[in-house]
């Protein structure tokens, strides 16, 4: 669209009046402003991990600098005082806060795209038999807090397709079940109780205490919120193994205590423990905000952001930003008009990370990718028997291999998002700038290398304003 601006000024000479005929001079100038009338759908994918509490170069917590820059960004597009069609008519903005996990909102518990029937291959993988996680929340008198886990490959890097017709090549290659396309609710499993020995006469008997950490020899568990059944451990667990049979016996009992379902009973709740299946999400992960032009609402949500996620899960943040932009489920406010311009503005202050290796059969603390032994990131040549009860160094090496796989999945997701016509702006901030390898990865993830911005020595306010100007496509043509 073109806006022509013109102005005329009439001047009456003073100093040259002796030569003047008494008439005035008229000066007329005009210019043409060309601006886009396309619909703009923009999603801000913002790091809310714990490291965002660190002071920025501006001398304030990183999260506070991000809030201020984000609110200015909203004002640029949605303020009625702006002239770049910022009156809210053809601009929609969404927000995806991310840290360890993404919260889609507990109101979507019964949505068609949620795995309400427990049919996803990962839904019950940490139980001995199939069990609906929503049912377990109900049994424990708890509500699902709204977080979801990362879907199995290849769906981890894809938009949601409620009724796929043709099998994707990736599905055939990975032999992934179609049921994997549904989103599985976050559920932190109860982990075995702390274990100690007591002496009863000449006998040493097992005893369980509360709470959360069990550390014994090569063993570590972190979260226990239910009393386990003491009868499933008839004798003392071994620290070292004399033979394979002894090792097998030990591991079987680890998983009996971890995977059994009968302990999920409100009678078994540990009164002194505040954790539960929503641990890692409840009170930590702020729900995402769907596309809207309601500046007051979005500003309020930005002000709620806090540095709470223990880890940085960029992949899940990016893919949920994409799913908000597309007009189909799971979110349907994306503009269907063919001239809609779609953008993701992603900020991260750190590289991908996961709970580091723990010397127990789980191999790693629980995350949006499950436990380490679930191997959802598909580390090559993974053999569970080679890892459980091994040294911490080897288990940490497994975690590092998982992180490299996660980086590759991020690049795959970026490729898919860009192929869908979405322009990705990425801002590297804080510790994300320390690794040249990861900086190069972020540049590759951006729409072009020019769409990557380093916050080193530059305020977020300046960077976000530059991105906003680029999106608006406002320019003087004459």
N, C-alpha and C positions, 0 to 999 in steps of 0.2 A: 504494500500500500504506500502511496506517496502523499506527503503533506507538504504543501507549498506555503512558505512563510515569506511575507513581504512587509517592508516598513518604509515610510516616507517621512523625512524631516524637513521643515521649512526654516531657512536661516535668513535673518536680516542683518546685513553687515553693519558694523559700528565704526571701526577704524577707517574703513574705506568709504565712509558715507559721502565725502566730498566728490567722489567719483561716481557715486551711486545714482541710479535713476529713480531710487525709491522703491524699487521692486525687490522681492525676496528671491533667494535661491532655493530650489527644491532638490534634495538628494534622495534618491530611491534605490533601495537594495532589496534583493530577494534571494532566497535559498530554497532548496528542495531537500526534505528529509525523507529518506526511504526506510520503512520499517516493516517487519514481518507481521502478517495477520494470521500466521499459522497458530494452531493450538499448541501450547507448551505443556507437556507433562514432565515434571521434574521430581526425582526422588533423591533425597539426601541420605546417604548411608554413612553413619557416623560412629566412630569408635568410642565405646563407653567402657573399655577395659580399665582395670585398676590402675595401670600406669598413667592414665589421664589425670590423676591427682597430682602428678609431679609439676613443679613450677615451670612455666614456659619462659621464653626469652623476654616476655613482657612483664615478668615478675609476678604473675598470677597463675593459679592452677590451670593446666592445659584445658580441662573441661570448661572452665569459665571463659577462657579465650574463645573456645569453640562455640559456646552458647552465644556470645556477643556477635561473633562473625555470622553465625547461622541466622540470628534474628535480623541482622542487617540484610542478609541475603533475601529473607522473606519480604522485608520491607521494599526491597528493590522491585520485586515482582507483584506483590499483593497490596501495597499501600495505595490508597486512593489519591495520594498526592503525586504519585509518579506518572509520567506520561508515556511509558513504554508498554501500554496496555497492561499496566500494573494494577488496573482497577478490578482485577479478579475475574474478569469475564472469560478470557481464553487461556488462563494460566492455572494449573493445578500443581500442588506440591505435596509429596508424601515424605515420611521420615522413617528410616529403619535404624534404630540404635542396635549396636551389636557389641558383644564381648565374647564370652565363652559360647553363647547360644543366642538364638533369636526368639523373641516372644511375639507370636502372632495374635495373641489375645484370647483369653479364656472363653469369650462369648462364642468362639467358633468350635466349641466342643463337639457339636453335632453336625458340623458342616460336611457336605458330601465328599470333600477332598480329604477329610481326616480319616484315619484308620480306625473307625468306630467298631469294626467287626474283628479286629485283631488278626487280619489276614496277611499283613506285610511279613516278609521273611525275617525281619529284625524285631518284630513286635515282642516275641516271647523268647528270644535267643538267650536271655539270661535267667530263664526259668527252666525247670525240668520238663514241663509240659506246657502246651499253649494256654495262655491266660490273658484276658483283656486287661490292659493297664487301667483303663477307666473304671473297671469293676474293682480293682485293687484300691484305687483312690477312694471309691465309695465305701469299701469295707473298712478302711482306716479312718473314715469320716473326714476326709480331706477333699479339697477341690483341686482340679488340675489348674496350675497357675498360668498356662498359656504357651509355654515353650514347646518347640518341636525339635526332633533330632534330624540329622542330615540323612537323606534317603540313600539307599544303596546305589552303587554305580549301575548304569549310567545316569540314573535320575538325579543324582546329586548336582549335576551341572545343566539340568534341563528345566524348562518351564513345565507347568502342570498340564497334562492332557487327560481330561476325565474319561474319555472313551477312545483310546488309540485304536486305529484300524490296522495299520501295518506295523509289523515288528521292526524296530530300529536295528541297524547293523550292530550297534553296541550291545543291544539286548541279546542278539544271537551269539555274539562273541563271548559275552560274560554269562550267558545262560541265566539272565535275571528274570525272575517271575514278574508278570504284569502287576501283581498285587503290590509290588514294591513302589508303585507310583504314588500310593497314598502316604500321607504324612503321619508319622508315629508320634504320639504325645511323649514329652519328656517324662522319664521315670527313673529316679536314682534308686537302684536296688538297695535293700538293706544288706549291709556287709557283716561278716561274722563278728561276734562280740570279742572284747579283749580277753585274752587267755592267760591264766596263771596256774601254778601248781599249789596244791596244799598237801600236807602230810597227814595221813590218817592212820595212826599206828605205824605199821611197817609198810603201808601202802601209799603210793603217790596217786592222788585222784585229780581229775580235771575240774576246774572251777572257772566260772565266767563272771566277769565284773564289768562295770560301766564307767564312762562311755569311751570315746569313739574309736580310739586307735588300738590296734592289736599289733604289737611288734614282738616277734619271737624268732630269733635266728634269722633266716632269710625271708621273714614274713612281715607284711605290712597291710593293714586294712585301715580305712579312714572313717567311714560313716556307718555307725550302727545305731539304729533307732528302734529296733525290736529285739526282744529277748529270744535267743536261739534255743532250740531243744537240746539240752545237755546230753540226752541219751544217744545222739548220733555220733558222739566222739567217745568211744568206750575206753580209750587209753591215751596217754600223753602223746602229743604230736612230736614228731622227730625234728631235730634241727639239722642233722645230716642223715644221709641215706647209705645203708650198707649194701643195698642191692636194688634192682629195678622194681621188685615186688613191693618193697618198703616205700619207695618213691611213689608208686602208683597208689598205694593205700593212702598215703598222705594227701595227694592231690584230690583223690576221690572225696575225702572228707572236707577239704576246702570247699569244693563245689556243692557238697550236700548242705553245708551251712549257708552257702551263698545263694544257691538256686532253689532251695526248697520253698514251697508255696504255703505250707501249713502255718508258718510263723506269721504270715500276714493276717493278724487278728488284733483288733484294738486292745484286747486283754494283754497283749505282749508289748505294748508301747512302753518305752523307758521314760518314766516321768520326768527325769532330769535332763532329757535330751530334747532340743527344740527342732532338730532336723527331721526330715521325712522324705517321701518320694519326690517332693517338689524342691528339695535342696539343690542349689545351683541355679535356680530360676526364681523361686518365690522371694519377693522383696529385693531382687537384684536386677533382673532383666526387665526394662521398661517396654511395654507393648509397642509395636510399630503403629504408625498412623497412615491410614489409606489416603489416596489422593483427595485433596480438597482445596478450595480457595478461601477457606475460613482462616484468616491470618491470626485472629485472636486465639483460636483453638491450637493452631500449630505452635504459636509462640509459647503458650502455656505448656505444651508437651516438651518443647526444647528446654524450658526452664526446669523441668523435672529431671533431666538427665543427670546421672551421677556416675563416677568411676567405680563400677562395682564388679564387672566381669573379671574372673581370675585369669582368663586366657584370651587370646586374640583369634577369632574365627572369621577371617575376612571372606572366605568362600561362602559361608551361609549368609552373611550380610549382603553380599553382592547379588546372590541368586534371589533372595527375597525382594531386593530392590527391583529386580527385573520382573518378578511375578506381580508386583504392584502395577508396573507400567503396562503390562499386557491386558487387553480388555476382557479376556476370559478368566475363568476361575484359576486360582483361589480368590483373587480380588478382581472386581469387574468395573471399576471406575475409570480405567484407562480409556482415553478417547479413541473411538473407532474411526474417526475421520482420517482419510488417507493423507491429508496434509499436516497431521499431527507430528510435531517434533518431540522426540523423547530423549531424556537425558538422565544420567546417574552422576551424582557428585559424591565421590567416596573419599573419606578421610580415614587414615589409619596412623596410629603413632607407634606401631610395632609390627614385627614380623609375625607370621603364623607361629603359634606355639600350642602345645598340648601338655596335659599332666605328664611329668617325667616318669620314667620307668619305675615300677615298684616290684620288689622281689617277691612276688606272689603269683599264683596262676592267672590273675587278672592282667598282669604285665603293666598296666597303666591305670591311673585313676579314671573315674567315669567322666565322659564328655559327650558332646553332641554326636560323636562318632562311636559311642559305646565304650567298652573296655578295649584295651590293647589286644587281648586274645581274640576278640570278635573280628579283628583285621578287616574292618570295613574299608580301609584305604588300600587294601590289596597289596601289601608288601610282598615282593617276589620271593619265592622259595620259602615261604613262611611255614614252619613246622612247630606246632605248639609244644611238642615233646622236647624240642631243642631249647625252649626258652623258660618254661616254668621251672623254678628252683635254681636257675642259673645265676651268675654273678650280676650285680647291679650294673656294671659296666656294659655287659652284653645286652641287658634289657634296655638301658639308655640308648645303645646303638640301634636297637629296634625302633625306639621312639624317633630317633633322628631320621631313620629311613622312612618312617611314617610321615614325618614333616616334609621330606622331599617329595613324597607322593602327593601330599596335600597341596604343595606349591604347583605341581603339574596339573592337578584338578582345577586349581584357580585359573590357570592359563586357558584350560579347556573351556571353562565357564565364560571367561572374558571373550573368547573367540565366538562362542554361541550368542552371547549378548550383542556383540558388535554386528554379527551376521544378521541379527534380527532388526538392525537399523537403529540401535540405541547408541548414543554418543556417551562415552564414559570419560569423565574427568576424574583424576585421582590426585589427592594431596598427600604427600609423604611428610610426616610430622614426627618430631622427637626421635625415639630410638629406631624408627623405621628408616632413618637416614644413615644409620651407622653401618649398615651392610650394603656394599656396592652390588652384591649379587641380588639382594632383595629389591634394591632401588631399580635395577635393570628389569626385574620381574614386573614391578609396578608400571614401569614405562611401557613394557610390552602389553600389559593388561589394558592400559589407557587406549582411547580410540586411535590416537597417534602419539608419538613421543612428545609432541607439543601440547598434548592434553594432560601431561603430567606436570605437577607443580611441586617444587620443593619448598618447604616452609623454613628452610635454614636461613636465618637472618631476615626473614620477611614475615610480617604479621599475617595471621589468618584473615583478618579484615580485608587487607589488600588483595590477598589471593582470591577470596570469595567474591570480592567486587569485580576483579578481572574476569572470573568465570561467569559471573552474572552478565557482564557486558558482552561477553562472547556469545552467550546463549540468546540474549535479547536481539542480537543482530541489528542493532540500531546504528545507522551511519549517515553521514552527510554526503549526498551525492553531487551537490552543486554548491 
